[in-house]
Structures are given as structure tokens and as C-alpha cells.
């Protein structure tokens, strides 16, 4: 087991280069199942979820090679027949693994995919994935913790209106539709930048895809796909995390290798809080801000404020003078970091999906426990401004989505180290 130890009260200054996007890489890797031609992906983030997805593709028979030094992946499935069973052992730590269901079903007519992470159908939108695939002609049942799906005559394009907006379901259906017969018209779909990166990849492979409007897309299936080279977009959640880190503990922190227009909602909110930002096309510099103002935010699908930055901005709210509010509208259990922050001296109350944050509060270092990926990084940010020493346990959550985070922070002046115990 490993933990991160942070000694607080150190100002951050320097430059952080943002890595490739985990949330863009995973569906693109899943989409590689459709092709028998050469695929080369660059700007790969070296994080646990990407390694796990690569292992999953290897397990089902994909010829996939990682070059960690060059941050590239090479895939060539020419002449290979893939196994259509994805076991629980490889999906238990990664919800995104269910995205291989669509391409396996579309390409091979059947799939047996474990429900990810012990998920129960209903509370989170795995049911929306199945809804869309059934509309395309799949027969699906759940048995012994597995999704058993079949489409004997292949999937067929159709009109699908998703019952609610789901990033994963949108990706799964788009990928499945890319190899299906005919046209698929999807309404009420998610429109995150990572989905645009996925559709750019599929277009390069020869799939005809057009966005009708922000939440409507048309896909024309194509079973004769081409070789492709594709660059993974920047990780906007990592970028947002470091921008907030600069606001929380920075003197002058420069965040590079981004597209700042994608982060316009986050920038607007931070400026309303009094954060001093210098914004250009491909970088943002966060300057020291003397007084931080309280704010109320709601998490929403893109282009709204992302649920994946909710825990991080909560730490900034602890420094704000007055009452801040966060209404969590995406996931029902996304305030698990609150008890840990309160143990460090925060004054946060939770009422259903609403958090009330009273500030400013002085934080004290403590032994804390990470409960999920974004909760874990909020504890790192809290440790940066806390007095004394903070020990963050269960950092394997953090490693799922942040590439060398302690190295990036240390380079900018943080006193942070990784310890085995």
C-alpha cells in the first residue's frame, strides 16, 4: 500500500504541463475493437485506468503495444478474432470498461461483459447504455453479474432518444453505431469535448458522423475502416485541478498544453470568486489572489460545471470569506470527501445533494482516507494549505486518473512525497 504525505503552507510557482485525457483515451481504445487496420494513438496519459483498459484489450486478444516513454499506443488487429468476454477481474476498478460492450456487440454480434465495479443497474446510467443498444436490435439480459448481449444479424441503425444525458452511454452507442448497418440518429446525447475527440477519431477511420446540434448526432455505419493516427486531447479535469491548485496555494502557476476555451465555464466561476487569471489560447497563468469570494455552483453536463471538479473547488471555497454552496446534480454519492475535509478543520454541512461551505477556515493536517478519484485529489489540495502534515491513504484512487501528480506538484514547490507502508 502507498500513501501521499503533504506538508502544507508552501506556495506553488512554476509550470505544469497537462497530460492527455484519460476520459478521451478510454472510449477511443474501446473503439479500436472495430478495426482490423493499424491504429496509432499519441499524447497518451500514463494512468492506471488506461493501463487497465489496455490489459482488458490484450485479454480479449487485441494486438496492442504501449510505448510509455513516447506516450503512444500501437494497435493492429489484422487477422485476429477477438474474445467477446470481458471479466469482472479487469472491470472491477474501472466503470469505463463497460464501453467495450457496444463495439464487441457491433463487430461480433455478441458480448459478455461484467457489470463494472459491482454496479447495480438503475442508480447510475449503465441502464441507458443497454437502452440504446436494445433500440439497435440487441437482446440483453443480466445474469450472475454479467451483461449478456446478442445481435445475431448485427446491430441496425435507428432513432434513439436517450432518457437522460449520459457520457458513457453516448460513447457506447456512437461506437456501436459506427459499425452498425445504416444510419443512427441519437438525441439528448452528451456533448463533452472527450466525445468530440472520439468522433474525430472515428471520422478518421472512415465513419460519417455529423453533429446536428449540441445534443443531437447522426452516425452512418461503415464496416470498411481505415488506418488512423490520432492525438488524444488534453485532460481538462487535470487542467482544472491544477488551475484550482494555483488558486488555492499558488503564487504564480502556469498551466500549459491546454485549450482554454474548453474551460470557459470553470474560468468564469473562478474569476467570480476573485481569482486572478491570465488566459491565452493554450495556457492559463494563475496569479496570487488576496481575497477569495464565496459562490454558489451547480454541477451539470458539459458545458456546465463538471462534477469531476466539484471536490477540488470545494477546497477553494474553504478559503472564501462567507457561505458557498454546491448542488451536486450528476452523482448521488459525490460528497464522500466532506467528512475527511471536516476532520481537517473545514466547516461543511451536507443536506441531500447540497453542500454548504462556511469560510474562511484554517485547515490542520490529519490522517485522511481517499474514497474515489476526485475526492482523493481534493485531499491533496487541502494538504497544500493545511498546517503541519497530511497523510492521504488509498492513493490508488488518485493513480487511476492523475499522471505523476506528486512529481508535478513537487516541481512547483510543494512538499509532497509518496511512501510505502
C-alpha positions as CSV (number, residue, x, y, z in Angstrom):
1,X,0.0,0.0,0.0
2,X,1.1,3.6,-0.6
3,X,0.2,7.0,0.7
4,X,1.0,10.6,-0.1
5,X,2.4,12.8,2.7
6,X,1.9,16.6,2.2
7,X,3.5,19.2,4.4
8,X,1.4,22.4,3.9
9,X,1.9,26.1,3.8
10,X,4.1,26.0,0.7
11,X,3.4,28.4,-2.2
12,X,3.2,26.9,-5.7
13,X,5.0,28.5,-8.6
14,X,6.3,27.3,-11.9
15,X,4.8,25.5,-14.9
16,X,2.6,22.4,-15.1
17,X,2.3,20.6,-18.5
18,X,-1.1,18.9,-18.7
19,X,-1.2,15.3,-19.8
20,X,-3.5,13.6,-22.3
21,X,-7.1,12.9,-21.3
22,X,-8.0,9.7,-19.5
23,X,-11.7,10.2,-20.3
24,X,-10.9,10.6,-24.0
25,X,-8.4,7.7,-24.2
26,X,-10.7,5.0,-22.8
27,X,-13.6,5.2,-25.3
28,X,-11.1,5.6,-28.2
29,X,-9.3,2.4,-27.0
30,X,-12.7,0.7,-26.9
31,X,-13.5,1.9,-30.4
32,X,-10.3,0.3,-31.6
33,X,-12.1,-3.1,-31.3
34,X,-14.0,-2.2,-34.5
35,X,-10.9,-2.0,-36.7
36,X,-8.6,-4.6,-38.3
37,X,-6.2,-1.8,-39.5
38,X,-3.3,-0.1,-37.8
39,X,-4.1,2.4,-35.1
40,X,-1.6,4.8,-33.5
41,X,-2.5,7.0,-30.6
42,X,-0.3,9.7,-29.2
43,X,-0.3,12.0,-26.1
44,X,-1.4,9.0,-24.0
45,X,-1.8,9.6,-20.3
46,X,0.2,7.1,-18.2
47,X,-2.5,6.4,-15.6
48,X,-3.9,3.3,-14.1
49,X,-7.3,3.3,-15.9
50,X,-5.5,3.5,-19.3
51,X,-3.2,0.6,-18.3
52,X,-6.3,-1.4,-17.1
53,X,-8.1,-0.8,-20.4
54,X,-5.0,-1.9,-22.3
55,X,-4.9,-5.1,-20.3
56,X,-8.6,-5.6,-21.0
57,X,-8.0,-5.3,-24.7
58,X,-5.0,-7.7,-24.5
59,X,-7.2,-10.2,-22.6
60,X,-9.8,-10.3,-25.4
61,X,-7.0,-10.8,-27.9
62,X,-6.1,-7.4,-29.2
63,X,-2.6,-6.8,-30.5
64,X,-1.8,-3.7,-28.5
65,X,1.6,-2.3,-27.6
66,X,2.3,0.6,-25.3
67,X,5.3,2.9,-25.6
68,X,5.3,4.6,-22.2
69,X,8.4,6.7,-22.9
70,X,6.8,8.2,-26.1
71,X,3.3,8.1,-24.6
72,X,2.0,6.2,-27.6
73,X,-0.2,3.1,-28.2
74,X,0.0,0.9,-31.3
75,X,-2.8,-1.5,-32.2
76,X,-3.1,-3.9,-35.2
77,X,-5.8,-6.5,-35.1
78,X,-5.4,-7.6,-38.7
79,X,-6.4,-11.3,-38.9
80,X,-7.4,-11.6,-35.2
81,X,-10.7,-12.8,-33.9
82,X,-11.3,-11.3,-30.5
83,X,-12.7,-13.0,-27.5
84,X,-16.1,-11.4,-26.6
85,X,-15.9,-12.0,-22.8
86,X,-14.7,-9.2,-20.5
87,X,-14.3,-10.5,-16.9
88,X,-15.0,-8.8,-13.6
89,X,-11.4,-9.1,-12.6
90,X,-10.5,-6.4,-15.2
91,X,-13.6,-4.2,-14.8
92,X,-13.9,-4.1,-11.0
93,X,-11.8,-1.0,-10.7
94,X,-13.0,0.9,-13.8
95,X,-16.5,1.8,-14.7
96,X,-15.5,2.9,-18.2
97,X,-14.8,-0.8,-19.1
98,X,-18.4,-1.3,-20.0
99,X,-17.8,0.9,-23.1
100,X,-16.4,-2.2,-24.8
101,X,-19.9,-3.7,-24.8
102,X,-21.0,-1.7,-27.8
103,X,-18.0,-2.4,-30.1
104,X,-17.9,-6.1,-29.3
105,X,-21.6,-6.5,-29.9
106,X,-21.5,-4.4,-33.1
107,X,-18.4,-6.2,-34.6
108,X,-19.0,-9.8,-33.4
109,X,-22.7,-10.0,-32.8
110,X,-22.4,-11.0,-29.1
111,X,-20.7,-9.9,-25.9
112,X,-20.5,-11.0,-22.3
113,X,-19.3,-8.0,-20.2
114,X,-19.1,-7.8,-16.4
115,X,-21.1,-5.1,-14.7
116,X,-18.3,-2.7,-13.6
117,X,-17.3,-2.2,-10.0
118,X,-20.2,-4.1,-8.5
119,X,-22.6,-1.6,-10.0
120,X,-26.4,-2.2,-9.6
121,X,-28.4,-1.3,-12.7
122,X,-30.5,1.8,-12.0
123,X,-28.8,4.2,-9.7
124,X,-26.1,5.0,-12.3
125,X,-26.8,5.1,-16.0
126,X,-25.5,1.7,-17.2
127,X,-29.1,1.1,-18.0
128,X,-29.0,3.9,-20.5
129,X,-26.2,2.0,-22.4
130,X,-28.5,-1.0,-22.6
131,X,-31.5,1.0,-23.6
132,X,-29.6,2.4,-26.7
133,X,-28.2,-1.0,-27.7
134,X,-31.6,-2.7,-27.4
135,X,-33.1,0.0,-29.7
136,X,-30.5,-1.1,-32.3
137,X,-31.7,-4.7,-32.1
138,X,-29.7,-6.2,-29.3
139,X,-31.2,-8.8,-27.0
140,X,-29.8,-8.2,-23.5
141,X,-30.1,-9.9,-20.1
142,X,-28.2,-9.6,-16.8
143,X,-27.1,-12.8,-15.2
144,X,-24.6,-13.5,-12.4
145,X,-23.2,-10.0,-12.5
146,X,-22.7,-10.0,-16.3
147,X,-24.3,-8.3,-19.2
148,X,-25.2,-10.9,-21.8
149,X,-25.8,-9.3,-25.2
150,X,-26.6,-10.7,-28.6
151,X,-27.4,-9.3,-32.0
152,X,-27.4,-12.4,-34.4
153,X,-28.0,-10.3,-37.5
154,X,-25.8,-7.4,-36.4
155,X,-26.9,-4.0,-35.0
156,X,-29.1,-1.8,-37.1
157,X,-29.1,2.0,-37.1
158,X,-32.3,3.7,-35.8
159,X,-33.5,6.7,-34.0
160,X,-32.6,6.8,-30.3
161,X,-33.7,9.5,-27.8
162,X,-31.7,8.9,-24.5
163,X,-33.9,9.1,-21.4
164,X,-31.2,11.2,-19.7
165,X,-27.8,12.6,-20.6
166,X,-25.1,10.1,-20.1
167,X,-21.5,10.4,-21.3
168,X,-20.7,6.7,-21.2
169,X,-23.9,5.7,-22.9
170,X,-23.5,8.3,-25.6
171,X,-19.9,6.9,-26.3
172,X,-21.1,3.3,-26.3
173,X,-23.9,4.0,-28.7
174,X,-21.8,6.1,-31.0
175,X,-19.1,3.4,-31.2
176,X,-21.7,0.7,-31.8
177,X,-23.4,2.8,-34.5
178,X,-20.1,3.3,-36.3
179,X,-20.1,-0.4,-37.3
180,X,-23.9,-0.9,-37.5
181,X,-25.9,-1.2,-40.6
182,X,-27.5,2.0,-41.8
183,X,-27.9,5.4,-40.0
184,X,-28.3,6.0,-36.3
185,X,-29.7,9.3,-35.1
186,X,-29.1,9.9,-31.3
187,X,-30.9,12.7,-29.5
188,X,-30.3,14.0,-25.9
189,X,-26.7,12.9,-26.1
190,X,-23.8,14.2,-24.0
191,X,-21.5,16.7,-25.8
192,X,-18.4,16.6,-23.7
193,X,-15.1,17.6,-25.5
194,X,-13.9,14.0,-25.0
195,X,-16.9,12.8,-27.1
196,X,-15.9,15.2,-29.8
197,X,-12.3,13.7,-29.6
198,X,-13.8,10.2,-30.0
199,X,-15.9,11.3,-33.0
200,X,-12.8,12.9,-34.6
201,X,-11.0,9.5,-34.2
202,X,-14.0,7.6,-35.7
203,X,-14.2,10.1,-38.7
204,X,-10.5,9.5,-39.4
205,X,-11.3,5.8,-39.6
206,X,-13.9,6.5,-42.2
207,X,-17.2,6.7,-40.2
208,X,-19.5,9.5,-41.3
209,X,-20.5,11.5,-38.2
210,X,-22.3,14.8,-38.0
211,X,-23.4,16.9,-35.1
212,X,-26.9,18.2,-35.9
213,X,-26.9,20.4,-32.8
214,X,-25.3,20.4,-29.3
215,X,-27.3,17.3,-28.2
216,X,-28.0,15.5,-31.4
217,X,-25.7,13.4,-33.6
218,X,-26.0,11.3,-36.8
219,X,-23.8,8.3,-37.4
220,X,-23.6,6.4,-40.7
221,X,-22.2,2.9,-40.1
222,X,-19.1,1.7,-42.0
223,X,-17.6,-1.8,-41.9
224,X,-14.6,-0.9,-44.1
225,X,-12.4,1.1,-41.7
226,X,-9.1,2.8,-42.4
227,X,-5.7,3.0,-40.6
228,X,-5.5,6.0,-38.4
229,X,-3.1,8.2,-36.4
230,X,-4.8,10.3,-33.7
231,X,-3.7,12.6,-30.9
232,X,-5.5,12.4,-27.6
233,X,-6.8,15.7,-26.4
234,X,-5.6,17.4,-23.1
235,X,-7.1,16.3,-19.8
236,X,-9.5,19.1,-18.9
237,X,-10.1,17.7,-15.4
238,X,-6.4,17.6,-14.7
239,X,-6.1,21.1,-16.1
240,X,-9.0,22.3,-13.9
241,X,-7.4,20.6,-10.9
242,X,-4.1,22.4,-11.3
243,X,-5.8,25.7,-12.0
244,X,-7.7,25.3,-8.8
245,X,-4.5,24.3,-7.0
246,X,-3.0,27.6,-8.2
247,X,-6.0,29.4,-6.8
248,X,-5.7,27.6,-3.5
249,X,-2.0,27.7,-2.9
250,X,-0.3,29.5,-5.8
251,X,2.0,32.4,-6.1
252,X,2.3,32.2,-9.9
253,X,1.3,28.9,-11.5
254,X,1.3,28.4,-15.3
255,X,-0.7,25.6,-16.8
256,X,0.2,24.7,-20.4
257,X,-0.8,22.3,-23.3
258,X,-4.5,23.1,-23.0
259,X,-7.4,24.6,-25.0
260,X,-8.6,27.3,-22.7
261,X,-11.9,27.8,-24.5
262,X,-12.9,24.3,-23.3
263,X,-12.5,25.5,-19.7
264,X,-14.6,28.7,-20.1
265,X,-17.2,27.8,-17.5
266,X,-14.6,27.0,-14.9
267,X,-12.6,30.2,-15.7
268,X,-15.8,32.3,-15.3
269,X,-16.6,30.8,-11.9
270,X,-13.0,31.3,-10.7
271,X,-13.0,34.9,-11.8
272,X,-16.3,35.5,-10.0
273,X,-14.5,34.1,-6.9
274,X,-11.8,36.8,-7.3
275,X,-9.1,34.6,-8.7
276,X,-6.6,36.4,-10.9
277,X,-6.2,34.6,-14.2
278,X,-4.2,35.4,-17.3
279,X,-5.7,33.4,-20.1
280,X,-4.4,32.7,-23.6
281,X,-5.3,30.1,-26.3
282,X,-3.1,27.2,-25.0
283,X,-2.3,28.2,-21.4
284,X,-3.5,29.8,-18.2
285,X,-1.5,31.5,-15.5
286,X,-3.0,31.7,-12.0
287,X,-1.7,34.6,-10.0
288,X,-1.9,35.2,-6.2
289,X,-5.4,36.3,-5.2
290,X,-5.7,38.2,-1.9
291,X,-9.4,37.8,-1.2
292,X,-11.5,34.9,-2.3
293,X,-15.2,35.4,-2.6
294,X,-17.9,32.8,-1.9
295,X,-20.0,31.4,-4.7
296,X,-22.9,29.0,-5.4
297,X,-22.5,26.4,-8.2
298,X,-24.4,23.5,-9.7
299,X,-22.7,20.5,-11.3
300,X,-24.2,19.8,-14.8
301,X,-23.3,18.0,-18.0
302,X,-20.9,19.9,-20.3
303,X,-20.8,22.8,-20.9
304,X,-21.9,23.2,-17.3
305,X,-19.6,23.0,-14.3
306,X,-18.2,19.4,-14.2
307,X,-18.9,17.0,-11.3
308,X,-15.3,15.9,-11.6
309,X,-14.1,19.3,-10.3
310,X,-16.7,19.6,-7.5
311,X,-14.4,18.2,-4.8
312,X,-11.5,20.4,-5.8
313,X,-13.4,23.7,-5.9
314,X,-14.8,22.9,-2.5
315,X,-11.3,23.2,-1.1
316,X,-11.1,26.7,-2.6
317,X,-14.4,27.5,-1.1
318,X,-13.0,26.7,2.4
319,X,-10.7,29.7,1.8
320,X,-13.5,32.1,0.7
321,X,-15.0,34.6,3.1
322,X,-18.6,33.7,3.6
323,X,-21.1,30.9,2.6
324,X,-20.5,28.9,-0.6
325,X,-22.9,26.3,-1.9
326,X,-22.5,23.3,-4.3
327,X,-25.6,21.4,-5.6
328,X,-24.4,18.1,-7.0
329,X,-26.8,17.1,-9.9
330,X,-24.8,14.3,-11.5
331,X,-24.0,11.6,-9.0
332,X,-25.9,10.8,-5.8
333,X,-22.9,10.0,-3.7
334,X,-20.3,12.6,-4.6
335,X,-19.7,14.2,-1.2
336,X,-17.7,11.4,0.4
337,X,-14.7,13.8,0.8
338,X,-16.7,16.1,3.1
339,X,-16.1,14.2,6.4
340,X,-12.4,14.0,5.6
341,X,-12.2,17.8,4.9
342,X,-14.1,18.4,8.1
343,X,-11.6,16.3,10.0
344,X,-9.0,18.8,8.8
345,X,-11.0,21.8,10.2
346,X,-13.4,22.6,7.4
347,X,-17.0,23.6,8.3
348,X,-19.1,21.9,5.6
349,X,-22.7,20.7,6.0
350,X,-24.4,18.3,3.6
351,X,-28.2,18.3,3.1
352,X,-29.1,15.8,0.4
353,X,-27.4,16.9,-2.8
354,X,-26.4,20.3,-1.4
355,X,-23.2,21.2,0.4
356,X,-22.9,24.4,2.5
357,X,-19.3,25.6,2.9
358,X,-18.5,28.2,5.6
359,X,-15.2,30.1,5.2
360,X,-12.6,31.1,5.6
361,X,-11.3,28.2,7.8
362,X,-7.8,27.3,8.8
363,X,-7.1,23.6,8.0
364,X,-4.9,21.3,10.1
365,X,-3.0,18.3,8.7
366,X,-4.6,14.9,9.5
367,X,-4.6,11.3,8.5
368,X,-7.3,11.1,5.8
369,X,-8.7,8.4,3.5
370,X,-9.4,8.8,-0.2
371,X,-12.8,7.3,-1.3
372,X,-12.7,8.0,-5.0
373,X,-10.5,9.6,-7.7
374,X,-11.6,13.2,-7.4
375,X,-12.1,13.0,-3.6
376,X,-8.5,11.9,-3.3
377,X,-7.1,14.9,-5.2
378,X,-9.3,17.3,-3.1
379,X,-7.4,16.0,0.0
380,X,-4.1,16.7,-1.7
381,X,-5.2,20.3,-2.3
382,X,-6.4,20.6,1.3
383,X,-3.0,19.3,2.4
384,X,-1.2,22.0,0.4
385,X,-2.9,24.8,2.6
386,X,-3.1,22.9,5.9
387,X,-0.8,23.4,8.9
388,X,1.5,20.6,9.6
389,X,1.4,17.2,7.8
390,X,-1.4,15.5,6.0
391,X,-1.3,11.8,5.1
392,X,-3.6,10.6,2.3
393,X,-4.3,6.9,2.3
394,X,-5.7,4.8,-0.6
395,X,-3.8,6.8,-3.3
396,X,-4.5,4.0,-5.8
397,X,-7.7,6.0,-6.5
398,X,-5.6,9.0,-7.4
399,X,-3.4,7.0,-9.7
400,X,-6.4,6.0,-11.8
401,X,-6.6,9.4,-13.3
402,X,-3.6,11.7,-12.5
403,X,-0.2,11.2,-14.1
404,X,2.7,11.7,-11.7
405,X,0.8,14.2,-9.7
406,X,3.3,14.4,-6.8
407,X,6.1,15.0,-9.3
408,X,4.3,17.8,-11.0
409,X,3.4,19.4,-7.6
410,X,6.9,18.9,-6.2
411,X,8.4,20.6,-9.3
412,X,6.3,23.7,-8.4
413,X,7.4,23.9,-4.8
414,X,5.0,21.5,-2.9
415,X,6.4,19.4,-0.1
416,X,4.9,16.1,-1.1
417,X,6.2,12.6,-1.1
418,X,4.9,9.0,-1.8
419,X,5.5,6.4,0.9
420,X,5.1,2.7,1.1
421,X,3.5,1.2,4.2
